[in-house]
Amino acid sequence: MASAQAFVVFFLALAIATEAKDYVVGDSQGWSTGVDYNTWASANTFNVGDSLVFQYGALHSVNEVSESDYSACSASNAINSYGNQNTKITLATPGTRYFICGASGHCSEGMKLAVTVSSAAASASGGSFSPVTPNQGTISPPSTTYPYGPYQPGNTRPLGSGTGMDKGRRFYGVLFGVFSLTSFVIWG
């Protein structure tokens, strides 16, 4: 019985891990001034294991900051700072993460991002969570922009990825197979 439970846990973790997504921050506009990152974040659902990909020019930076520094647009106490123009940050834990541009005046012009990360367990159980940015309490459907696989510049869908519907069908097919196999192992 214990081996059957370990088997189930292993395959559920495998199924969850295969659904991690890379989100290009700001989509085709990237990490730049003049982009509404509150709208962008509310159009996406972020889960543990997903990644944020920041693509930006040499005049910009990505600074992960506390909530208070996010509100004050202060990068002086940054948790992490990046300036390589192509930064990938894995969302490893649930909770809200805050990012700002460290260039003078850019954060106050709107170059700031808050994302709320849901646990993978909540996502796997069928729950749907959307990021909530400060002073907003709306829930939006997830975006289908760049939902699977590596980012391909100039494309709205990675090469060979199929549609989001195809990926969803495969995921639920795998999930159905795991539960069917588990039922067979447990109940013979």
Residue pairs with C-beta under 8 A, 6 or more apart in sequence:
1 186
4 182
4 185
4 186
7 182
7 185
8 178
8 182
11 178
11 181
11 182
12 124
12 178
15 124
15 171
15 174
15 175
15 178
16 49
16 120
16 121
16 123
16 124
17 49
18 171
18 174
19 47
19 49
19 123
19 167
19 171
20 47
20 49
20 50
20 51
21 47
21 50
21 51
21 146
21 147
21 148
22 50
22 51
22 53
22 88
22 146
22 149
22 150
22 151
23 44
23 46
23 50
23 51
23 52
23 53
23 146
24 30
24 53
24 55
24 145
24 146
24 151
25 31
25 37
25 40
25 52
25 53
25 54
25 55
25 113
26 32
26 35
26 37
26 40
27 40
27 145
27 146
27 156
28 156
29 35
30 54
30 55
30 56
31 54
31 55
31 56
31 60
31 62
31 101
31 111
32 56
32 57
32 60
32 111
33 101
33 106
33 109
33 110
33 111
34 109
34 110
35 110
35 111
36 110
37 110
37 111
37 112
37 113
38 114
38 133
38 136
40 113
41 113
41 114
41 115
41 131
41 133
42 130
42 131
42 132
42 133
42 136
42 138
42 140
43 140
43 141
43 142
43 143
44 115
44 130
44 131
44 142
44 143
45 118
45 123
45 128
45 129
45 130
45 131
45 142
45 143
46 52
46 91
46 115
46 116
46 117
46 118
46 131
47 91
47 117
47 118
47 119
47 120
47 122
47 123
47 129
48 91
48 92
48 93
48 94
48 117
48 118
48 119
48 120
49 90
49 91
49 92
49 120
50 90
50 91
50 117
51 88
51 89
51 90
51 91
52 88
52 89
52 91
52 99
52 113
52 115
53 86
53 87
53 88
53 151
54 62
54 82
54 86
54 87
54 88
54 89
54 99
55 85
55 86
56 62
56 85
56 86
56 87
56 101
57 85
58 85
59 103
60 85
60 101
60 103
60 106
60 111
61 75
61 81
61 82
61 83
61 101
61 102
61 103
62 81
62 82
62 83
62 87
62 89
62 99
62 101
63 75
63 78
63 80
63 81
63 82
63 99
63 100
63 101
63 102
64 78
64 79
64 80
64 81
64 89
64 97
64 98
64 99
65 74
65 75
65 77
65 78
65 79
65 98
65 99
65 100
66 77
66 79
66 98
67 96
67 98
69 75
69 76
69 77
69 78
69 98
69 100
70 98
70 99
70 100
70 112
70 114
71 134
73 100
73 107
73 108
73 112
75 81
75 100
75 102
75 107
78 102
80 89
81 102
82 89
89 97
91 97
91 115
91 117
93 117
94 117
94 118
94 119
95 116
95 117
96 114
96 115
96 116
96 117
96 131
96 132
97 114
97 115
97 117
98 112
98 113
98 114
99 112
99 113
99 114
99 115
100 106
100 107
100 111
100 112
100 113
101 107
101 111
101 112
103 111
114 131
114 133
114 134
115 131
116 129
116 130
116 131
116 132
116 133
117 131
118 127
118 129
122 129
123 129
128 139
128 142
129 139
130 138
130 139
130 140
130 141
130 142
132 138
144 163
144 164
145 156
146 156
146 157
146 158
147 161
147 164
147 167
148 158
148 161
148 162
148 164
148 167
149 158
149 160
149 161
150 158
151 158
152 158
152 159
157 163
161 167
